[in-house]
Amino acid sequence: MYRGLWNYINRFMDKGHAVSIFLPAVIVGWTLAGVTAGILVCVLTGTDLTAALADIICGGGYAGIILGLFGGVFFLYKTDI
């Protein structure tokens, strides 16, 4: 996933500016994936969505920080841009 997004962004801009687009895109992507997964679990289990909304948003935020930011920085470090 990281490689595909990195290659897509590099098609439209140089590597110096691509980092400033890549990291926020990865963070937002993982945050939305976490929130979507939380909402889906609530719908499938029948949990009241309004009662669990704060937990879902918090879980999505942690997914964005841990998998998005740290994963994106590690990917950029590993690719040696």
VEXDREN-2710 file (C-alpha; in Angstrom, 1 decimal):
% VEXDREN-2710
k/r/px/py/pz
1/MET/0.0/0.0/0.0
2/TYR/2.7/2.5/0.9
3/ARG/4.7/1.7/-2.2
4/GLY/1.7/2.2/-4.5
5/LEU/0.8/5.5/-2.9
6/TRP/4.4/6.7/-3.0
7/ASN/4.7/5.8/-6.7
8/TYR/1.3/7.5/-7.5
9/ILE/2.3/10.7/-5.8
10/ASN/5.8/10.7/-7.4
11/ARG/4.1/10.7/-10.9
12/PHE/2.8/14.1/-10.3
13/MET/5.5/15.9/-8.3
14/ASP/9.2/15.7/-7.4
15/LYS/10.4/13.7/-4.4
16/GLY/11.1/16.8/-2.2
17/HIS/7.5/17.8/-2.3
18/ALA/6.0/14.2/-2.3
19/VAL/6.8/13.7/1.3
20/SER/4.6/16.6/2.4
21/ILE/1.7/14.9/0.5
22/PHE/2.5/11.3/1.3
23/LEU/2.5/11.4/5.1
24/PRO/-0.8/13.3/5.6
25/ALA/-2.4/11.0/2.9
26/VAL/-1.3/7.9/4.8
27/ILE/-2.4/9.2/8.1
28/VAL/-5.8/10.2/6.8
29/GLY/-6.2/6.9/5.0
30/TRP/-5.4/4.8/8.1
31/THR/-7.7/7.0/10.3
32/LEU/-10.6/6.6/7.9
33/ALA/-10.0/2.8/7.8
34/GLY/-10.0/2.6/11.6
35/VAL/-13.2/4.6/11.9
36/THR/-14.9/2.6/9.2
37/ALA/-13.8/-0.7/10.8
38/GLY/-15.2/0.5/14.1
39/ILE/-18.5/1.6/12.7
40/LEU/-18.8/-1.7/10.8
41/VAL/-18.1/-3.7/14.0
42/CYS/-20.8/-1.7/15.8
43/VAL/-23.3/-2.3/13.1
44/LEU/-22.6/-6.0/12.9
45/THR/-22.7/-6.5/16.7
46/GLY/-25.7/-4.3/17.2
47/THR/-23.9/-1.9/19.6
48/ASP/-25.4/1.6/20.0
49/LEU/-23.3/3.7/17.6
50/THR/-23.8/7.0/19.5
51/ALA/-22.5/5.4/22.8
52/ALA/-19.4/4.0/21.1
53/LEU/-18.6/7.0/18.9
54/ALA/-15.9/8.4/21.1
55/ASP/-14.2/5.1/21.3
56/ILE/-14.4/4.6/17.5
57/ILE/-12.9/8.1/16.8
58/CYS/-10.1/7.5/19.4
59/GLY/-9.3/4.1/17.8
60/GLY/-9.2/5.6/14.4
61/GLY/-6.9/8.3/15.6
62/TYR/-4.5/5.8/17.1
63/ALA/-4.6/3.8/13.8
64/GLY/-3.7/6.9/11.9
65/ILE/-0.8/7.8/14.3
66/ILE/0.6/4.3/14.7
67/LEU/0.1/2.7/11.3
68/GLY/0.0/6.0/9.3
69/LEU/2.6/8.2/10.7
70/PHE/5.1/5.7/12.1
71/GLY/4.5/3.3/9.2
72/GLY/4.9/6.1/6.7
73/VAL/8.1/7.4/8.3
74/PHE/9.6/3.9/8.5
75/PHE/8.7/3.4/4.8
76/LEU/10.4/6.6/3.8
77/TYR/13.4/5.8/5.9
78/LYS/13.6/2.3/4.3
79/THR/13.3/3.6/0.8
80/ASP/16.1/6.2/1.3
81/ILE/14.5/9.1/-0.6
END
